[in-house]
């Protein structure tokens, strides 16, 4: 932390000097006509001149004068840093001078956003500035054709969600002809909501699937048995509340119901996994909190944004287990043909920078995982929001009663109130208790009405109950008269695991010098304190101390899991290099048939390799029971499997080529492909073991000294 603060203040003098020079040059460039201004940008080899010209163009195109702090944010981005800029400080415009500077190289800049709406809005909103400067700008949307995607990625600047850029990358890896690929070599990624993309969603795998769907209905057969199981009799939950284990009675019940003999022999591994998934679905995943059932389908709810995440699945058979629990038809999953996490996708870009409203609390992680420093940009106007200390209660019931009383008290004054909750379930329970007060609810059930609800949240007497406010992309503006009443009053009903999420909620009040108030209501029964129930009495009354501890644990876990993942990612890159060489013609083939057969063979065997790796990953934690190190065993086995994969590819290509020469090959027979994202649980219960072990470590007296 000391090193971070030293670097922060050491660079402040240099930044101030640069801003003064930019402001001086901006005044000079403002005297030029449009054509002369374009020419000045085209010949600007100096970064400060380029930023100054872009600021003048922004004024002419949008009628908006960029603040000096926005120019400082742009400078941070050109230095490949994460710029922390508070809500309402104009991050979207602040990025434009940096994006234009990077785009001058004509290698392509991807401006990554968190949803299609923001990608489309920002491309249109800022597009006039880029076009004035002679730069082309495009936007990728989920329903676009291949041709439209190619045109968008060919532009100097492309606005696109991180997920869509990743899915396009995966689809490119399955192309049989160069003209089917949409990406060109990656150059620069400028990431909006960087904490969301680089931390919250960084380890969530993007998956492309195809082939024959898995029609196994074992999950539905197991579900009936799981419904009869009782906690304590058939299974136990550890004190951490996240790890399930069958008791002897539970094991006997499964063996009896399925007449399978010993449940723990290798041939019963699929049954054991299905049982564990069913118990997980019933005991740990809650409807209205972790997921919703909408239009006869199970939809995952993002824990950080409180929104439904389209096409997201839980790993392996867990999603099917939830579908069985809710008695809905299972979604097609199929064979995994390719997969990449956002963390590994971002690592493919030679130059990366980003911006967000909350980054400083995760500065260590940005530096450790991405080698990116965080620069905290000051606000344009002083923040005068009043952040009250937390109010602590013994029980949830007492806390919720106090929250409702506080909402009623403030509402009588006319001051607008925003209440941040952690789940759909909680937001609806609070709404029911406020039925006599006009209010609006924003959660995953009605996210289509988001823009209108947020637009009204600053009106006099407004009461808005919302799930997480991260990544909403819209500011809450105060109505006339609300300022005199103290501005927006933000109430948090829980502390989250990450301080960033709390700060995002607070940041909705007090934008651009407005007054505002924030206060968090917490209880000793809240998930944060129960889930990480530390036995240290001091911590039980200091939620922020627990949050720091949890953030450190999560970083340790991500570093640990990265060791597992990095080996397969290295294998994927090596296989992809071989494949791309065949696709482009760099590796010569004697005829077109040999090229197609080689590509399809690589795809088929890589898919089988991924399936084998997934099975290994699911069961690797069992080796720890025999005293062996799971990481060592995993790495050794993965290396062996990759050697076998390479040998199989070399053997299989000539065999398939001989068969294809006697019968025609139709590439279209490979069938349809589809994409989805899965949740960040790549190691299933083993992940939970790691977390539990880390918690045990910090509970020991030696840890506290």
CORBELWO-V551539 format. One record per run of one state. SS is the DSSP state (alpha for helix, beta for strand, coil for the rest). FROM is the first residue (numbers start at 1). TO is the last residue. Records with the same first field share a line. If there is no record, write none. Layout:
BEGIN
SS->FROM-TO  FROM-TO
END
This chain:
BEGIN
coil->1-1  11-11  30-33  44-46  63-67  79-81  85-90  104-108  114-115  133-136  140-145  154-156  173-177  181-187  193-193  201-204  211-217  227-230  232-234  238-243  247-247  259-265  284-286  288-290  295-296  302-307  309-311  314-317  326-334  347-350  357-359  371-373  377-385  388-390  394-395  414-416  421-423  434-439  443-446  457-462  467-487  493-498  507-510  514-515  524-526  532-536  541-542  585-591  627-629  663-666  671-672  679-684  700-700  705-705
alpha->2-10  12-29  34-43  47-62  68-78  91-103  116-132  146-153  162-172  178-180  194-200  218-226  248-258  266-283  318-325  342-346  360-370  396-413  424-433  447-456  499-506  511-513  527-531  537-540  543-584  592-626  630-662  667-670  685-699  701-704
beta->82-84  109-113  137-139  157-161  188-192  205-210  231-231  235-237  244-246  287-287  291-294  297-301  308-308  312-313  335-341  351-356  374-376  386-387  391-393  417-420  440-442  463-466  488-492  516-523  673-678
END
